[in-house]
């Protein structure tokens, strides 16, 4: 995937009760830029599957689904949530920095 493809993603709009989608969207796009800069073999798809929710579906170069990246609200604020190894024993991790998250893609 090419970084330029991320520019075609559009911030979803939803009712204000669901929060500001710009914050989550920006966090997801920033992570994806770094991921693609370091690992061009992943394919990414922004999915706004329901009002108030969005994630990035992550696929390996062979189109096998690797995982999903979401933004979750914890006591300390918004953090990244990564659900991966979808075909095996699914794993779930949370991290606050992009650098911490990239280690799961080695």
C-alpha positions as CSV (number, residue, x, y, z in Angstrom):
1,X,0.0,0.0,0.0
2,X,1.2,3.5,-0.8
3,X,1.0,6.3,1.8
4,X,-0.8,8.5,-0.8
5,X,-3.8,6.1,-0.6
6,X,-4.5,7.3,2.9
7,X,-5.4,10.7,1.6
8,X,-8.5,9.2,0.0
9,X,-9.9,8.3,3.4
10,X,-12.7,10.5,4.6
11,X,-13.6,11.5,8.2
12,X,-17.0,10.0,8.9
13,X,-19.7,12.2,10.3
14,X,-22.0,11.1,13.1
15,X,-24.1,12.5,15.8
16,X,-22.2,14.5,18.4
17,X,-23.3,12.2,21.1
18,X,-20.8,9.7,19.7
19,X,-17.9,12.1,20.1
20,X,-15.7,13.9,17.6
21,X,-14.6,11.5,14.9
22,X,-11.7,13.8,13.9
23,X,-9.7,12.8,16.9
24,X,-10.0,9.0,16.3
25,X,-9.6,9.4,12.5
26,X,-6.4,11.5,13.0
27,X,-5.0,8.9,15.4
28,X,-5.7,6.0,13.0
29,X,-4.3,7.8,10.0
30,X,-1.1,8.8,11.8
31,X,-0.5,5.2,12.9
32,X,-1.2,3.9,9.4
33,X,1.3,6.4,7.9
34,X,4.0,5.1,10.2
35,X,3.0,1.5,9.6
36,X,3.2,1.9,5.8
37,X,6.4,3.9,6.0
38,X,8.0,0.9,7.8
39,X,6.1,-2.0,6.2
40,X,4.8,-1.4,2.7
41,X,3.5,-4.9,2.4
42,X,0.4,-4.4,4.5
43,X,-2.9,-3.3,3.0
44,X,-5.2,-1.1,5.1
45,X,-8.9,-0.4,4.9
46,X,-10.8,2.2,6.9
47,X,-14.1,0.8,8.0
48,X,-16.9,2.9,9.5
49,X,-19.1,-0.1,10.2
50,X,-21.6,1.7,12.4
51,X,-22.3,5.3,13.5
52,X,-19.8,6.2,16.2
53,X,-17.4,3.4,15.4
54,X,-14.5,3.1,13.0
55,X,-11.5,0.8,12.7
56,X,-8.7,0.0,10.2
57,X,-8.7,-3.5,8.9
58,X,-5.1,-4.7,8.3
59,X,-4.3,-7.3,5.7
60,X,-1.0,-9.1,4.9
61,X,0.3,-9.0,1.3
62,X,-1.4,-12.3,0.6
63,X,-4.8,-10.7,1.5
64,X,-4.9,-12.7,4.8
65,X,-6.4,-10.6,7.5
66,X,-3.8,-9.7,10.2
67,X,-5.9,-7.7,12.5
68,X,-7.9,-4.6,13.3
69,X,-6.8,-1.3,14.8
70,X,-9.3,0.8,16.9
71,X,-9.2,3.7,19.2
72,X,-10.6,3.1,22.7
73,X,-11.2,5.3,25.7
74,X,-9.5,4.3,28.9
75,X,-9.1,6.1,32.2
76,X,-5.9,7.7,30.9
77,X,-7.6,8.9,27.6
78,X,-7.7,7.6,24.1
79,X,-5.3,4.8,23.2
80,X,-4.8,2.3,20.3
81,X,-6.3,-1.1,20.5
82,X,-4.9,-3.8,18.2
83,X,-6.7,-7.1,17.7
84,X,-4.4,-9.5,15.7
85,X,-3.7,-13.0,14.7
86,X,-7.3,-13.3,13.7
87,X,-7.0,-16.9,12.4
88,X,-5.1,-18.2,15.3
89,X,-5.6,-17.4,19.0
90,X,-6.7,-13.8,18.6
91,X,-4.6,-11.4,20.7
92,X,-5.6,-8.0,22.1
93,X,-3.1,-5.3,23.0
94,X,-3.4,-1.6,23.9
95,X,-0.8,1.1,23.6
96,X,-0.6,4.9,23.6
97,X,2.3,5.5,21.2
98,X,2.7,4.6,17.6
99,X,6.2,3.4,18.3
100,X,4.9,0.9,20.9
101,X,2.4,-0.4,18.4
102,X,4.7,-0.9,15.5
103,X,6.6,-3.6,17.3
104,X,3.6,-6.0,16.7
105,X,4.3,-5.7,13.0
106,X,7.9,-7.0,13.0
